[in-house]
């Protein structure tokens, strides 16, 4: 029976069909609703049904599906190859460099002119964890730039620069090697926006000549030649999962602290605040901190208003008594 208990973890039926190559998850939902799927000889039309693909017989249009084992590859993407699975221009894709009989996709992307480590898998759960910014899995790049960035420019990369999407920063940026007319930097990002490193380097005045990703979390590219790939070991997959912690993103030093700056005179400003204090004259309980506790400042105001009304009432009463006399 669908959803029967077993020692193996149950998986949503539409997900099992999608991983077996029947179609996208949405398409598989439609196939279920059309009554084309049987589980252990019974037709299933209810979305959300969970099954155990290792023990239950699942068929589509009378044909038993072939469950695919999870596969994980690390590939050294060459320059000129695109990361997307669908390219209207017919350019060489990363998945074209792997066995054609497997339904695989890349985790994250490298732009066409970038090279280096990219993970290819059919494990959607791991892909979501590694690609999503909230998990904060670090990506390490070796970046050759024109000229030699100064100490201040490298500090700017770490403290943050503004691009169209807002403030972005490198988790780490250090000078790795100086060349005659260029330099190689090691840059670590925890979340990547489109062409982020290239745009950041342009902001500090250096053009990127070559960009290569050399690591994702604990996984390093190593000696894999350009255009070649290798399958990950079980221990490597396990370490990748362990590196994807939801707390990693919140551990970043950061962007949020940069919204509050302190000057040598003791002043500070807060992002979103209406006032900027430049001098150190803001003492505890001072008037300039009224934004910090608006509810408290409202209470004495009401009290003063009440006192004012009482004084006016007493004066009116005295005036009335004087008129009677």
Secondary structure, 3 states (H helix, E strand, C coil): CCCCCCCCCCEEHHHHHHHCCCCCHHHHHHHHHCCCEEECCEECCCCCCEECCCCCCEEECCEECCCCCCCEEEEEECCCCECCCCCCCCCCEHHHHCCCCCCCEEECCCCCCCEEEEEEECCHHHHHHHHCHHHCCCEEEEEEEECCCCHHHHHHHHHCEEECCEEECCCEEEEEEECCCEEEEEEEECCCCCCHHHHHHHHCCCCEEEEEEEEECCEECCCCCCCCEEECCHHHHHHHHHHCCCCCHHHCCCCCHHHCEECCCCCEECCCCCCCCCCCCCCCCCHHHCCCCHHHHHHHHHHHHHHHHHHHHHHHHHHHHHHHC
